[in-house]
Amino acid sequence: MQNTYHKKTAHCISMVVRNMPELSNGEMEYWAHNPEKLKTALSVLKFEKEEKCPYKHLEILDCRHTPREGKILAGALAAKEIYYHGEGVLDLLLSENVEKALNDGSTSKNLYVLSGKDLGLTSKPSFSFDDVRGAFIKNELGFCSADCGALYAIQHMETGHEGDLESTLFFVSIPLFSEDHQPYIFRTFYVGGVPHLAGTRVIHDSQHFNADDRFVLMS
């Protein structure tokens, strides 16, 4: 019978296989005939109860009612009194079919957050987007779809909140359209109690970050 694995399960299995030490014929034979001992040996991969997942869970986005048109998404941002600006946001809102261009069809998306320090970017005072992208690729982290910043703002930001470092987030997003190879960065933050969503189309190393900046990845 053919087993169909969830893509994350398949990816995890492939990483385990890829990183296995080179075994002798005798060692392979031993593990092949001792599945319970193999299971015990592999149990070290599980986190202990007192340990935390390496990345902090941020939010679960509800995508069941994602606006299909950019103008409707713009209306939803305006209704929540979220001030939106920047080339990336305008590109997003001008798209004729947000769901077709951005959404992967899932009904929800798990967002996780990690800092530049978590990415290992501490060797210099500031670092470029290429450094961030390289760290994401090295750690096999998933970029957000380009609607995540807007959906997060609509679902979780409120007018009147004072804002702090915790509420300033960088959503590193895949390109909006297949013919466009430039990624986007969407940033959520507060100014005087007003929630903001800003978007930048990344061109070369036009934007720099520091080790305390907090980046969002999608799972």
N, C-alpha and C positions, 0 to 999 in steps of 0.2 A: 504494500500500500504506500502511495506517495504521500509524504508529509509536506504540508504547506506552512512555512514559517512566517510569522510576523516579520516585517523587514528589519525591525530593531533586533529581534532574536537572531535572525540570520546574520546580521552584521556583527553581533556580539560573538556568535560562534566562529565566524570567519576570523575575528581578531584573536580569539583564543588559539585557534589553529595556527595562525600566522606567527604568533609569539611563543609557541611551544619550543622548548629546547630540543636539540637534535637527539633522538633516542636511538639506542642500539637495537638490533633485532630482538635480542633477549628482553630488553626493557619493554619494547612494544608488545611482545608476546605476553609478558607478565600482566601488563595493564589490560590487554584484550581479554584475558581469562580471569581477571579479578575486578569485575565492574563495581562491586561494593567498595573496594579499597580505592578505586579510581574516583568514585563519588565522594568519598571522604576527603581525598586529596584535593578535589576541586572545590570543596566547601569553603576553602580560604578566600574564594572570590566574593562571598557574601559579606555584607557589612554586619558588624556586631550591632546589637540592639542599641547600645549607647552611642554608636557612631552616626554621624549625619551624612546625608548625601553630599558629594563634593560641591554641588551647586544649589544655591538657595532657591526654593520654589517661590515664584513671584505671584502669578495669578493664572487662573484658567479663563481664557477668552471664550465667550459664547458666540459661535459663528452661525447659529441657526437663522439669525435674522440680519445677516450681513447685507447692507444695501447693494443692489445690483448696479446702480448708476452712481457716477461720481458726484453729480449734483445732489443726490439724496444723501450721500455720505457727508457732503458739505453742510447740508441742512441739519443733519444729526449733530455735527460738531457745533454749529451755531446755536442749536437748541440747548446744548449744555454750556453755552457761553465760553467755549474754548476758542482762543485766538489762534488761528492757524496761518502760517506764512512760510515762504521759502519755495525754491524751484521744485523740490521733491514733492511737497504737498500739492502744489498746483498740478504737476504731472499726474499725481494720483487722482485728484478730483476731476481732471479733464478726461480721464479714461472713460470710454463709453460703457464699458461693462466691467465693473470692479471685480465681480465674482469670477468672471471668465479669465481676466488678466492676472488675478492675484490669489484667489482662494483655491486651495487644493481639494475642496469638496468635503473637508472634515467638519463636523458639527461643533468641535471645540479644539482649542489649542492650549497646550501647557507652556507657560513661559517661565524661564529660569534666568537668574541674574548672577553675574560674576564681575569682579572688578579687574582693572588692569593688573593688579597684584596677583589675582587668581590666575590670570593668563600667563604669568611669569614675565611681565613687561616691567621690570624694575631696574634695568641696567643703565637707564638714562633718564634725565628729568622729564622729558616728554617723548612721545612716540607717534608715528604716523599711522594713517589708515592701513597702509601696506603691512605695518607691523601687526596691527589688530587682525587683519585678514589672515596673515601668516600664522598667527597664534590660534585662530579658529580652525584653520585647516590642519595644523599640527596636532591639535587636541581633538580633531574630528567632531567639532561642534557645528550645529546647524544654524545657518542664518535664518532670520525671520522672513516670512512673506511680507510684502510691502504694506499690507493692510494692518499689520499688528499694532503699529504705533497709534494709528487713528482709532482702532477698536479699543485699545487699552485706554486711551484718553476719554473716549465716550463712556466706557463702562466703569472706570475707576477713578477719574479725576473730578473734583468738585470745586466750584467757585467759592472763594473765601478761605481756602486752605493756605496757610502761610508758606508752605513749601520748605524743603531742606535738601541736603545732599541725597537723601534717600529717594526723593521724588524726581530727581534729575536722572533720566535714563536715556541711553543710546540704543536704538533699535537698528542693528546692522542688517540691512535687508537685501535680498536678491534683486536683480534688475526688474523693472516693472514689466518689460515686454521682451519677448524672445530675441528681437532684433537689436535690443539695447544691451550692451555688455557692461555698462557702468552700474555698480551697485549704488544704493542710497543709504543715507543715515537719517533716521527720524529721531528727534529729541523731544522728550516731554519734560516740562519744568513749570514753575510758578513764578510770576512777577507781581508783587503786590496783591496776592490772593487770586490773581487771574491765571487759569491754566493755559499753557501754551503748547502747541504742537508745531515744531519746525522741521523742515525737510531739506536736505542737501544732496544733490547729485554729486557723488564723489568723482573728482577728476584729478588723477595723479595723487599727489600728497597735499591736497589743499586744506586738510583739516588735521589738527594734532590733538593729542589727549594726554592725560597724566594717569598715574598708577591708581588713583582713587576713583576715577571715572567708572561708572557702572554700565555694563553692557548686557543686553538681553539676547538670549538665544531661545529657539523654539524647539519643542519636543512633541 
